[in-house]
Amino acid sequence: MAARILHRLRHALAGEGDREERVRGGSEAEDFPESSELEDDTEGLSTRLSGTLSFTSHDEEEEEEEEEEDGAGEELGEPPQPTGAAAGAEDGEWSPAAERPGSSLLTRQLQELWRKSRGSLAPQRLIFEVTSASVVSERSSKYVLYTIYLIRSGRFDKAPAAIARRYSDFERLNRRLRCRFGCDMAGVAFPRKRLRRNFTAETIAKRSRAFEQFLSHLHSIAEIRRSPEFLEFFFLQDLQAAQRLTCTGMYREALAAWANAYRLQDRLGVCSSGRFLLTLAGLAVCHQELDELGEAHGCCEQALQLLEAQGSHPLLGPFLQAHVHLAWKVGKDKRHSEARLQDLREAGPPLHQQPTLKECLIKEPLE
């Protein structure tokens, strides 16, 4: 557009002398050619403005069409024609690859780099974060309750795994671990108990950071993070509360406690233990009692996958019976579970003597 304007400007300056002579001998209409052009072009004004805005008159457009007839096609509204390496592209179609021959190679390199990065993810790390601390006053005691979130680095967890513990809970865990792992616990720091100013904001903030470092240090030691003392510090209270609520028929409240215990065990990487199977049993029972049969069926399937390699387990028969019943309810395939149930019937005691999944859940001791 700038080249065209310069071209017209040079053309106008070159013929300026001739135009002045014609203007002197012309009529009044010729003294104001601009008004003449606007009056002649009134009918076509809306048509020209409806497209791309143009600054040329009809005479100049005709003149430019003759000069640029064999040019590179700079008319407005026409796509640039492919030249050189892009000549093989379709007429009127522009693509980055046609304009830059090396762009397709760069795209393939980026795609390959992305595939490699997905296959080599950074190792995940468990983070313990104190998100809140509240002072609780009861009849005969006053204490600070710390809420700790278990977060896996590099992943987004839709539902958080959280616990609420007081100073005495941390102190009990520290004492038990030092009795069993004296050498490993020698370098682990624990905040000391204070006789005064326990409820000031400064003390609570310092203890919150100290508890985060304490749990992170414990989790970094392989023998400690696999110990029952460390694991049960996180989810035993939820299991006990969930079992108690299930026994009293408060299934909605029990379901929340079972679900949090499930998430805690998942974050801690203990999804093949007996406690985890008990958690799946609790989830299945509560979902079934709340008429959420699809979710209950999914819990039974997950438990049976964990029990696939085990020849016998106290919860195998109850899980198989519950899975067959739920599969029939939701219209899922139950033939594999029926075959395993038949094998179990032939190898062991009659199934009518085995407890149901709910009975196993209620009778299981959680100490």
Salt bridges, closest charged atoms under 4 A:
ASP41 OD2 - ARG48 NH1 2.28
ASP41 OD1 - HIS58 NE2 2.77
GLU61 OE1 - HIS58 ND1 3.95
GLU63 OE2 - HIS11 NE2 3.10
GLU64 OE1 - ARG4 NH2 3.27
GLU64 OE2 - ARG8 NH1 2.72
GLU67 OE1 - HIS7 NE2 2.51
GLU99 OE1 - ARG100 NH1 3.71
GLU112 OE1 - ARG115 NH2 2.61
ASP157 OD1 - ARG152 NH2 3.06
ASP157 OD2 - ARG267 NE 3.39
ASP169 OD1 - ARG172 NH1 3.18
GLU202 OE2 - LYS206 NZ 3.19
GLU212 OE2 - ARG209 NH2 2.92
GLU229 OE1 - ARG180 NH1 2.87
GLU232 OE2 - ARG275 NH2 3.25
ASP266 OD2 - ARG152 NH1 3.15
ASP266 OD2 - ARG267 NH1 3.37
GLU289 OE2 - LYS358 NZ 3.56
GLU292 OE2 - ARG252 NH1 3.33
GLU292 OE1 - HIS287 ND1 2.52
GLU301 OE2 - HIS297 NE2 3.79
GLU301 OE2 - HIS323 NE2 3.66
GLU308 OE2 - HIS336 NE2 3.73
GLU308 OE1 - ARG340 NH1 3.24
ASP333 OD1 - ARG335 NE 3.02
GLU338 OE2 - LYS334 NZ 3.84
